[in-house]
């Protein structure tokens, strides 16, 4: 049912809809009317009668995708992609595979998707970090979750806890209502329940003054409990789009405002920026009541569904503003919720997640990045409509992890994000690829990472517990850095590593090994850091003249290795010259494999690495 708020525009049809061909006419009509269950049944009949083809396979897959039947969607997408498809089909296939836990095959389809639309934000995110899942699975748990006792055997979602202990949510539990053709469940109604002091929820009753014969909800209530914004259908206003070719009327979801007077919700009015050309839904009102967040597929967005906001001044509304590419992608971003302290939660199937819709958050108070809030809130299924009451420290969200859209309770876990920022103690420059080991008070290893290009490594730790970082990097003295105890939030530790300076003897300048990659002659980042120390020494000794000797390992022919080592020597010389060392003070030569540091017959990779090195002899001091 949550797909209603991502893909569905409601339909009142009369007459016949256009079809792909005479065989698929009935199925196509149902598909165009978003009656995906019945459409799938008709397409299946075609396959059983020998009339299945790539088009039918894709329509079947898309039907199952739209109702999140991941197993069947995977089955038919696999048949559809036997012939070339559009990029979005590969993306949908990848998402369904991920929701089924088949991450390897999902990555394969994402690679195909990325190759077809490399400029797509989703493609860029995947290409830059295809192995993100282990990091997601390893991050600190932010919430404990449990199924709420307000859930029924029908669709329930959008639960929001107000300051007067009321819980508003949308549900299809009213079996006296007519069924939606979309998924054969009753139309959604708004409900109100009571949040008890023991954390249970009871006494769910329909908000009869607001419910219509169409889908209603979810809702957002102001801090003082006097104003509600909620979703319903444009058919209430007799507004819709006519499709002459299909002889149909297509409705949209609109936002409405109601006020609480005399113990009931009344004065319901549609918002002025509703439009029969697009959906406006899933409202969330800021604490001061001056900003309304919502989702919409209105023009000017990045994809199918985006997060927007609009300013409110009484009954006057500003121009809707898209929240930008940091939050929105070419896929679906929906179900925004803004907390009292300006943390925005939302769901997305376009950002890196476990599968389906995942819940993300971003702190709008500062220039932070969007983060996936991780397991157990997020799973390989659809997880969405996350709300959080800051005062009562409790959240709610919905998920179809057990096959039905149910409401879950989210209790925050006291946790700390500990971040090591590794820098050179002399220059202050960041150090990437440094090894950072997190240890507890007993020096037991809790986790280990290498620093990213920004010099950072982040770990989730427990509140008010003693930890420290053990940090090491070739060419630097290792260090231990304590982490201050805290009762939550984020703690940043600046880990300053002291560089190991060269040893200057009468015959040579001894650096940390300048290793080269196998069969390569380019200066690596690690090599550059060491050569910078030689530059410093030669600047301190302005008359010093150096002869650089370059060596290879024993793999390859003698001639090839001699040429390779000579290229390495020239690269070393050129690097020093580029740093301002005069050409007459530095020269080099390759010696191939003629002077191995380690003599071995069946050398290990480590021994090979020690042999492909550079040495720096002092010609003149």
C-alpha positions as CSV (number, residue, x, y, z in Angstrom):
1,X,0.0,0.0,0.0
2,X,2.9,2.4,0.6
3,X,3.4,2.3,-3.1
4,X,0.3,4.4,-3.4
5,X,2.3,7.2,-2.1
6,X,5.1,6.6,-4.6
7,X,3.7,5.6,-7.9
8,X,0.0,5.7,-7.9
9,X,-2.2,8.3,-9.5
10,X,-5.8,7.4,-8.8
11,X,-8.1,6.5,-11.7
12,X,-11.8,6.8,-12.6
13,X,-12.0,5.1,-16.0
14,X,-14.7,4.9,-18.6
15,X,-14.5,3.2,-22.0
16,X,-11.4,1.3,-23.3
17,X,-7.8,2.1,-22.8
18,X,-5.2,1.8,-25.5
19,X,-3.2,-1.5,-25.6
20,X,0.1,-2.7,-26.8
21,X,-1.5,-5.2,-29.1
22,X,-4.7,-7.2,-29.4
23,X,-3.3,-10.0,-27.2
24,X,-2.2,-7.7,-24.3
25,X,-5.2,-5.3,-24.6
26,X,-7.0,-6.5,-21.4
27,X,-3.8,-6.7,-19.3
28,X,-2.5,-3.4,-20.5
29,X,-5.8,-1.7,-19.6
30,X,-5.6,-3.1,-16.1
31,X,-1.9,-2.0,-15.9
32,X,-2.7,1.5,-17.0
33,X,-5.3,1.7,-14.4
34,X,-2.8,0.6,-11.7
35,X,-4.7,-2.5,-11.0
36,X,-1.5,-4.5,-10.8
37,X,-2.7,-7.7,-9.2
38,X,-5.3,-8.3,-11.9
39,X,-2.9,-7.1,-14.6
40,X,-0.3,-9.6,-13.5
41,X,-2.9,-12.4,-13.7
42,X,-3.8,-11.4,-17.3
43,X,-0.1,-11.2,-18.4
44,X,0.4,-14.6,-16.8
45,X,-2.4,-16.1,-18.8
46,X,-0.6,-14.9,-22.0
47,X,2.7,-16.7,-20.9
48,X,0.7,-19.9,-20.2
49,X,-0.9,-19.7,-23.6
50,X,2.4,-19.3,-25.4
51,X,2.0,-15.6,-26.1
52,X,4.7,-14.4,-23.7
53,X,7.4,-12.2,-25.1
54,X,9.9,-9.6,-23.8
55,X,7.1,-7.0,-23.6
56,X,4.9,-9.2,-21.5
57,X,7.8,-10.3,-19.3
58,X,8.7,-6.6,-18.6
59,X,5.0,-5.7,-17.9
60,X,4.7,-8.7,-15.5
61,X,7.9,-7.6,-13.7
62,X,6.8,-4.0,-13.5
63,X,3.4,-5.2,-12.1
64,X,5.1,-7.1,-9.3
65,X,7.6,-4.3,-8.7
66,X,4.7,-1.9,-8.2
67,X,3.2,-4.1,-5.4
68,X,6.6,-5.1,-4.1
69,X,6.3,-8.8,-4.8
70,X,10.1,-9.1,-5.0
71,X,10.3,-12.8,-5.8
72,X,8.0,-12.7,-8.8
73,X,9.5,-9.4,-10.0
74,X,13.0,-10.9,-10.0
75,X,11.7,-13.9,-11.9
76,X,10.2,-11.9,-14.7
77,X,12.9,-9.2,-14.9
78,X,15.4,-12.0,-15.5
79,X,13.4,-13.0,-18.6
80,X,12.9,-9.4,-19.7
81,X,16.6,-8.5,-19.7
82,X,17.4,-11.4,-22.0
83,X,16.9,-8.7,-24.6
84,X,18.2,-5.1,-24.2
85,X,16.1,-2.9,-22.0
86,X,16.0,0.7,-20.9
87,X,18.2,1.7,-18.0
88,X,15.4,2.1,-15.5
89,X,14.5,-1.6,-16.0
90,X,18.0,-2.7,-15.0
91,X,17.8,-0.4,-11.9
92,X,14.4,-1.8,-10.9
93,X,15.8,-5.3,-11.4
94,X,18.8,-4.5,-9.2
95,X,16.5,-3.2,-6.4
96,X,14.4,-6.3,-6.4
97,X,17.4,-8.5,-6.3
98,X,18.8,-6.6,-3.4
99,X,15.4,-6.9,-1.6
100,X,15.7,-10.6,-2.1
101,X,19.2,-10.6,-0.6
102,X,21.0,-11.4,-3.9
103,X,23.5,-8.6,-3.6
104,X,26.1,-10.0,-6.1
105,X,23.5,-10.2,-8.9
106,X,22.1,-6.8,-7.9
107,X,25.6,-5.3,-8.3
108,X,25.8,-6.8,-11.8
109,X,22.6,-5.2,-12.8
110,X,23.6,-1.9,-11.2
111,X,26.8,-2.0,-13.3
112,X,24.7,-2.3,-16.4
113,X,22.5,0.6,-15.3
114,X,25.5,2.7,-14.5
115,X,27.1,2.0,-17.9
116,X,23.9,3.3,-19.6
117,X,23.4,6.4,-17.6
118,X,26.7,7.3,-16.0
119,X,25.6,10.9,-15.1
120,X,22.7,9.6,-13.1
121,X,23.2,10.4,-9.4
122,X,22.4,6.8,-8.5
123,X,24.9,5.5,-11.0
124,X,27.6,7.9,-9.6
125,X,27.0,6.8,-6.1
126,X,27.2,3.1,-7.0
127,X,30.3,3.6,-9.2
128,X,32.2,5.5,-6.5
129,X,31.4,3.1,-3.7
130,X,30.1,-0.3,-5.0
131,X,31.0,-2.2,-1.8
132,X,29.2,0.1,0.6
133,X,27.1,-2.7,2.1
134,X,29.6,-4.0,4.7
135,X,30.0,-0.5,6.0
136,X,26.2,-0.1,6.3
137,X,25.9,-3.4,8.1
138,X,28.8,-2.6,10.5
139,X,27.5,0.8,11.6
140,X,26.3,1.5,15.1
141,X,22.7,0.6,15.9
142,X,20.7,3.8,16.5
143,X,17.4,2.2,17.5
144,X,15.8,-0.9,19.0
145,X,12.7,-1.8,17.2
146,X,9.5,-3.8,18.0
147,X,6.3,-4.3,16.2
148,X,3.6,-1.9,17.5
149,X,0.4,-3.4,18.9
150,X,-1.6,-0.9,16.8
151,X,-0.8,-2.8,13.6
152,X,-3.6,-4.9,12.0
153,X,-3.7,-7.5,9.3
154,X,-4.2,-4.8,6.7
155,X,-1.9,-1.9,5.6
156,X,-0.9,0.5,8.5
157,X,1.6,3.3,8.1
158,X,2.3,7.0,8.8
159,X,2.1,6.8,12.6
160,X,3.0,10.2,14.2
161,X,2.9,10.8,18.0
162,X,1.7,14.3,19.0
163,X,2.4,16.2,22.2
164,X,-1.0,15.3,23.7
165,X,-0.2,11.5,23.4
166,X,-2.3,11.0,20.3
167,X,-1.1,8.8,17.5
168,X,-2.4,9.5,14.0
169,X,-1.9,7.0,11.2
170,X,-3.4,5.7,8.0
171,X,-4.9,2.2,7.8
172,X,-6.9,0.0,5.4
173,X,-8.5,-1.9,8.4
174,X,-12.0,-0.7,7.7
175,X,-13.4,-3.8,5.9
176,X,-16.8,-2.1,5.4
177,X,-15.1,0.2,2.9
178,X,-15.0,-0.7,-0.7
179,X,-11.7,-2.2,-1.9
180,X,-9.2,-0.3,-3.9
181,X,-8.6,-2.0,-7.3
182,X,-4.9,-1.4,-6.8
183,X,-4.2,-4.0,-4.2
184,X,-7.6,-5.4,-3.2
185,X,-7.6,-3.9,0.2
186,X,-10.1,-1.3,1.5
187,X,-9.4,2.4,0.9
188,X,-7.2,4.1,3.5
189,X,-8.7,6.0,6.4
190,X,-7.1,8.3,9.0
191,X,-7.1,6.9,12.5
192,X,-6.4,8.3,16.0
193,X,-5.1,6.2,18.9
194,X,-3.8,6.9,22.4
195,X,-0.1,6.5,23.4
196,X,0.0,5.1,26.9
197,X,2.5,5.7,29.6
198,X,3.8,2.1,29.3
199,X,4.5,2.6,25.6
200,X,1.5,0.7,24.3
201,X,-1.0,2.2,21.9
202,X,-4.8,1.7,22.3
203,X,-8.2,2.8,21.3
204,X,-7.8,3.4,17.6
205,X,-10.8,5.1,16.1
206,X,-11.4,6.6,12.7
207,X,-11.1,10.4,12.3
208,X,-14.6,10.4,10.7
209,X,-14.9,14.1,10.2
210,X,-11.9,14.0,7.7
211,X,-12.2,10.6,6.1
212,X,-13.7,10.5,2.6
213,X,-14.7,7.7,0.2
214,X,-11.2,8.0,-1.2
215,X,-7.7,7.3,0.3
216,X,-7.0,9.6,3.3
217,X,-3.7,10.3,5.1
218,X,-1.1,10.3,6.4
219,X,-1.2,13.4,8.6
220,X,1.0,15.9,10.4
221,X,-0.2,17.8,13.5
222,X,1.1,21.2,14.8
223,X,3.0,21.4,18.1
224,X,-0.1,23.0,19.8
225,X,-2.4,20.3,18.4
226,X,-4.7,22.8,16.7
227,X,-3.7,22.3,13.0
228,X,-3.5,19.3,10.9
229,X,-2.1,18.8,7.4
230,X,-3.1,15.5,5.7
231,X,-3.4,13.9,2.3
232,X,-6.6,13.0,0.3
233,X,-7.6,12.7,-3.3
234,X,-8.2,15.5,-5.9
235,X,-11.6,13.9,-6.7
236,X,-12.9,15.6,-3.5
237,X,-12.5,18.9,-5.4
238,X,-13.8,17.3,-8.7
239,X,-10.3,18.0,-10.1
240,X,-8.5,15.5,-12.3
241,X,-6.8,15.1,-15.7
242,X,-8.7,13.7,-18.6
243,X,-7.0,11.3,-21.0
244,X,-9.1,11.4,-24.2
245,X,-7.1,8.5,-25.8
246,X,-7.8,6.3,-22.8
247,X,-11.2,7.9,-22.1
248,X,-10.2,8.1,-18.5
249,X,-10.0,10.5,-15.6
250,X,-6.8,10.5,-13.5
251,X,-6.8,12.0,-10.0
252,X,-3.9,13.0,-7.8
253,X,-3.2,13.2,-4.1
254,X,-3.7,16.7,-2.6
255,X,-2.8,18.2,0.8
256,X,-5.4,19.6,3.0
257,X,-5.4,21.7,6.2
258,X,-7.9,21.2,9.0
259,X,-8.3,22.9,12.5
260,X,-9.3,21.3,15.8
261,X,-12.4,23.0,17.2
262,X,-15.0,21.8,19.6
263,X,-13.3,18.5,20.2
264,X,-13.2,17.6,16.5
265,X,-11.3,18.2,13.3
266,X,-13.1,20.6,11.0
267,X,-12.7,23.4,8.4
268,X,-10.8,21.1,6.0
269,X,-9.5,23.1,3.0
270,X,-7.2,22.1,0.1
271,X,-3.8,23.9,-0.1
272,X,-3.4,26.4,-2.9
273,X,-0.4,24.7,-4.5
274,X,-2.2,21.5,-5.2
275,X,-2.4,20.7,-8.9
276,X,-4.2,18.1,-10.9
277,X,-1.0,17.5,-12.9
278,X,1.0,16.1,-10.0
279,X,0.8,14.7,-6.5
280,X,1.4,16.6,-3.3
281,X,1.5,14.4,-0.2
282,X,3.1,13.1,3.0
283,X,3.2,16.4,5.0
284,X,5.4,17.2,8.0
285,X,5.1,20.5,9.8
286,X,8.0,22.2,11.6
287,X,7.9,23.0,15.3
288,X,7.2,26.7,14.7
289,X,4.5,25.9,12.1
290,X,6.2,28.1,9.6
291,X,7.5,25.4,7.2
292,X,5.7,22.5,5.7
293,X,7.8,19.6,4.3
294,X,6.2,17.2,1.8
295,X,6.9,15.0,-1.1
296,X,5.8,15.6,-4.7
297,X,6.5,14.7,-8.3
298,X,5.9,18.3,-9.4
299,X,8.0,19.8,-12.1
300,X,11.5,21.1,-11.2
301,X,12.5,18.0,-9.2
302,X,15.2,15.4,-9.8
303,X,13.2,12.3,-10.2
304,X,9.9,10.4,-9.7
305,X,9.3,11.8,-6.2
306,X,11.3,14.5,-4.3
307,X,11.2,16.2,-0.9
308,X,10.0,19.8,-1.0
309,X,9.2,22.5,1.5
310,X,7.0,25.6,1.6
311,X,6.8,28.6,3.9
312,X,3.6,29.2,5.8
313,X,2.3,32.6,7.0
314,X,-1.2,32.0,8.4
315,X,-3.2,31.0,5.4
316,X,-0.6,32.3,2.9
317,X,1.9,29.9,1.4
318,X,5.2,30.6,-0.4
319,X,6.5,29.0,-3.5
320,X,7.4,25.3,-3.0
321,X,11.2,24.8,-2.8
322,X,13.0,21.6,-3.7
323,X,15.5,20.4,-1.1
324,X,18.2,19.8,-3.7
325,X,20.5,17.0,-4.9
326,X,22.0,16.3,-1.5
327,X,18.6,14.8,-0.5
328,X,16.9,14.0,-3.8
329,X,17.8,11.6,-6.5
330,X,16.4,10.4,-9.9
331,X,14.5,7.8,-7.9
332,X,12.0,8.2,-5.1
333,X,12.5,10.3,-2.0
334,X,9.3,10.5,0.1
335,X,7.8,10.4,3.6
336,X,9.7,13.4,5.1
337,X,9.5,14.1,8.8
338,X,11.1,17.1,10.5
339,X,11.8,16.8,14.2
340,X,11.7,19.6,16.8
341,X,15.5,20.0,16.6
342,X,15.5,20.2,12.8
343,X,16.6,16.6,11.9
344,X,14.9,15.5,8.7
345,X,14.1,11.9,8.3
346,X,12.9,10.6,4.9
347,X,12.8,7.4,2.8
348,X,14.6,6.7,-0.4
349,X,15.1,3.9,-2.9
350,X,17.7,5.9,-4.8
351,X,20.4,6.2,-2.2
352,X,22.7,3.4,-1.0
353,X,20.7,1.1,1.2
354,X,19.8,-2.4,2.1
355,X,17.1,-2.8,-0.5
356,X,13.7,-1.3,-1.3
357,X,13.0,1.9,0.6
358,X,15.4,2.8,3.4
359,X,15.2,5.5,6.1
360,X,17.8,8.3,6.0
361,X,18.3,11.4,8.0
362,X,20.1,14.7,7.7
363,X,20.8,17.5,10.3
364,X,19.4,20.7,8.6
365,X,21.1,22.8,11.3
366,X,24.5,22.3,9.7
367,X,26.2,21.3,6.5
368,X,26.1,17.6,7.3
369,X,25.6,14.7,4.9
370,X,22.7,12.4,4.5
371,X,23.2,9.1,6.4
372,X,21.4,5.8,6.3
373,X,20.1,5.1,9.8
374,X,21.0,1.5,9.4
375,X,19.7,-1.8,10.8
376,X,17.4,-2.8,12.4
377,X,15.1,0.0,11.2
378,X,16.3,-0.7,7.6
379,X,16.1,-4.1,6.0
380,X,16.2,-5.5,2.4
381,X,12.4,-4.7,2.2
382,X,10.5,-1.4,2.2
383,X,11.1,0.6,5.4
384,X,9.5,4.0,5.4
385,X,7.4,6.8,7.1
386,X,9.8,7.3,10.0
387,X,8.7,9.8,12.6
388,X,10.3,10.8,15.9
389,X,9.0,12.6,19.0
390,X,11.9,14.4,20.5
391,X,10.3,15.1,23.8
392,X,9.1,11.6,24.4
393,X,12.2,10.0,22.8
394,X,10.3,7.5,20.7
395,X,9.9,6.9,17.0
396,X,7.6,5.0,14.7
397,X,8.0,3.7,11.2
398,X,6.4,1.3,8.8
399,X,7.9,-1.8,7.1
400,X,6.7,-4.7,5.0
401,X,9.5,-6.9,6.2
402,X,7.0,-9.6,7.2
403,X,5.0,-9.2,4.0
404,X,2.5,-6.7,5.3
405,X,2.8,-2.9,5.9
406,X,3.0,-2.8,9.7
407,X,3.8,-0.1,12.2
408,X,6.9,-0.5,14.3
409,X,8.2,1.3,17.4
410,X,11.7,2.7,17.4
411,X,13.4,3.3,20.8
412,X,16.8,5.2,20.5
413,X,19.9,3.4,21.6
414,X,22.5,5.5,23.5
415,X,25.4,5.5,21.1
416,X,28.3,7.7,20.1
417,X,29.9,8.2,16.7
418,X,33.7,8.4,17.3
419,X,35.7,9.9,14.4
420,X,39.5,9.8,14.1
421,X,41.0,12.5,11.9
422,X,44.6,11.5,11.1
423,X,47.0,14.3,10.3
424,X,50.7,14.9,9.9
425,X,51.9,16.4,13.1
426,X,54.4,18.7,11.3
427,X,52.5,19.9,8.3
428,X,48.9,19.4,9.5
429,X,48.0,17.7,6.2
430,X,45.5,14.9,6.3
431,X,46.8,11.3,6.0
432,X,44.7,8.8,4.1
433,X,45.2,5.0,4.2
434,X,46.3,5.2,7.8
435,X,45.4,2.2,9.9
436,X,43.1,3.0,12.8
437,X,42.3,0.3,15.4
438,X,39.6,1.0,18.0
439,X,40.3,-0.7,21.3
440,X,38.4,-0.8,24.6
441,X,39.7,-0.2,28.1
442,X,41.2,-3.7,28.2
443,X,42.9,-3.0,24.8
444,X,40.7,-5.6,23.1
445,X,40.2,-4.7,19.4
446,X,36.6,-3.5,18.8
447,X,37.1,-2.5,15.1
448,X,39.6,-1.4,12.5
449,X,39.5,0.8,9.4
450,X,41.8,2.7,7.1
451,X,41.3,6.4,6.8
452,X,39.5,7.8,3.7
453,X,40.7,10.6,1.4
454,X,39.5,13.1,4.1
455,X,41.8,11.5,6.7
456,X,38.8,10.2,8.7
457,X,37.7,6.9,10.1
458,X,34.4,6.6,12.0
459,X,33.3,4.0,14.5
460,X,30.1,3.5,16.5
461,X,30.9,3.2,20.3
462,X,28.8,2.8,23.5
463,X,28.0,5.8,25.6
464,X,30.2,6.7,28.7
465,X,32.7,3.9,27.9
466,X,36.5,4.1,27.7
467,X,38.0,3.6,24.2
468,X,41.1,4.7,22.4
469,X,42.4,4.8,18.8
470,X,45.7,3.0,17.9
471,X,46.9,4.7,14.7
472,X,49.7,3.7,12.4
473,X,51.0,4.6,9.0
474,X,54.2,3.7,7.2
475,X,56.7,6.5,7.5
476,X,55.2,7.8,10.8
477,X,55.5,6.9,14.5
478,X,52.5,5.0,15.7
479,X,50.3,6.7,18.3
480,X,47.6,6.0,20.8
481,X,44.8,8.6,21.2
482,X,42.2,8.5,24.0
483,X,38.5,9.1,23.2
484,X,36.6,11.3,25.7
485,X,33.6,9.6,27.3
486,X,30.2,11.1,26.3
487,X,26.5,10.3,26.7
488,X,25.7,10.5,23.0
489,X,26.3,12.4,19.8
490,X,29.7,12.7,18.1
491,X,33.2,12.9,19.4
492,X,36.1,13.9,17.1
493,X,39.7,12.9,17.9
494,X,42.6,14.6,16.1
495,X,45.3,12.0,15.7
496,X,48.6,13.7,15.0
497,X,51.3,11.3,13.7
498,X,54.9,12.4,13.9
499,X,56.8,11.6,10.6
500,X,59.8,9.4,10.9
501,X,62.7,11.5,9.6
502,X,65.5,10.2,7.4
503,X,68.7,8.8,8.9
504,X,71.7,10.6,7.4
505,X,74.9,8.6,7.4
506,X,78.2,9.3,5.7
507,X,77.2,7.2,2.7
508,X,73.5,7.5,2.3
509,X,70.2,9.1,3.3
510,X,68.0,6.3,4.7
511,X,64.3,6.8,4.1
512,X,61.4,4.5,4.8
513,X,61.2,2.1,1.8
514,X,60.1,3.7,-1.4
515,X,58.2,0.8,-2.8
516,X,56.7,0.7,-6.3
517,X,53.7,-1.3,-7.4
518,X,54.3,-4.4,-9.4
519,X,55.3,-3.6,-13.0
520,X,54.8,0.1,-12.4
521,X,57.2,3.1,-12.3
522,X,55.0,5.9,-11.2
523,X,55.5,7.5,-7.8
524,X,52.8,6.3,-5.3
525,X,51.2,8.5,-2.7
526,X,53.2,6.7,0.0
527,X,56.4,7.1,-2.0
528,X,55.8,10.8,-2.5
529,X,55.5,11.3,1.3
530,X,58.9,9.8,1.8
531,X,60.5,11.7,-1.1
532,X,59.2,14.9,0.4
533,X,61.4,14.1,3.4
534,X,64.4,13.8,1.1
535,X,63.6,17.2,-0.3
536,X,63.6,18.6,3.2
537,X,67.0,17.0,3.9
538,X,68.5,18.4,0.7
539,X,67.1,21.8,1.4
540,X,68.8,21.7,4.8
541,X,72.0,20.6,3.2
542,X,72.2,22.9,0.1
543,X,75.5,21.3,-1.2
544,X,74.3,17.7,-0.9
545,X,74.3,15.7,-4.1
546,X,72.4,12.4,-4.3
547,X,72.6,9.4,-6.6
548,X,69.3,7.4,-6.6
549,X,69.5,3.6,-7.2
550,X,66.3,1.9,-8.3
551,X,65.7,-1.9,-8.1
552,X,63.1,-4.4,-9.3
553,X,62.1,-7.8,-8.1
554,X,63.1,-11.0,-9.9
555,X,60.0,-11.4,-12.0
556,X,60.5,-10.6,-15.7
557,X,63.6,-10.8,-17.9
558,X,66.9,-9.2,-17.0
559,X,66.5,-6.6,-19.8
560,X,62.9,-5.8,-19.0
561,X,63.7,-5.3,-15.3
562,X,66.7,-3.1,-16.1
563,X,64.5,-0.9,-18.3
564,X,61.8,-0.9,-15.6
565,X,64.2,0.1,-12.8
566,X,65.7,2.8,-15.0
567,X,62.2,4.3,-15.5
568,X,61.7,4.1,-11.7
569,X,65.0,6.0,-11.2
570,X,64.0,8.6,-13.7
571,X,60.5,9.0,-12.0
572,X,62.3,9.5,-8.6
573,X,64.6,12.1,-10.1
574,X,61.8,13.9,-11.8
575,X,59.8,14.0,-8.6
576,X,62.6,15.7,-6.7
577,X,63.2,18.1,-9.5
578,X,59.5,19.0,-9.5
579,X,59.9,19.9,-5.9
580,X,62.7,22.4,-6.6
581,X,65.8,20.3,-6.3
582,X,68.4,21.4,-8.9
583,X,69.1,18.8,-11.7
584,X,72.8,18.9,-11.0
585,X,72.2,17.7,-7.4
586,X,70.2,14.6,-8.2
587,X,70.8,11.7,-10.7
588,X,69.6,8.2,-10.8
589,X,70.1,4.8,-12.5
590,X,68.3,1.5,-12.6
591,X,70.0,-1.7,-11.6
592,X,67.2,-4.1,-12.4
593,X,67.3,-7.3,-10.3
594,X,71.1,-7.4,-10.1
595,X,71.2,-6.2,-6.4
596,X,68.3,-7.9,-4.6
597,X,67.7,-6.9,-1.0
598,X,66.3,-10.4,-0.3
599,X,67.7,-13.4,-2.1
600,X,65.1,-16.0,-2.6
601,X,64.1,-18.7,-5.1
602,X,60.3,-18.8,-4.5
603,X,59.9,-15.3,-3.2
604,X,56.8,-14.2,-1.3
605,X,54.9,-11.1,-2.3
606,X,56.4,-9.3,0.7
607,X,59.9,-10.3,-0.4
608,X,59.2,-9.2,-4.0
609,X,58.0,-5.8,-2.6
610,X,61.2,-5.4,-0.6
611,X,63.3,-5.9,-3.7
612,X,61.5,-3.3,-5.9
613,X,62.9,-0.3,-4.0
614,X,64.9,2.9,-4.3
615,X,68.1,3.8,-2.4
616,X,69.8,7.2,-2.0
617,X,73.6,7.4,-1.9
618,X,75.4,10.6,-0.9
619,X,77.8,11.7,-3.6
620,X,78.6,14.9,-1.9
621,X,77.6,16.2,1.5
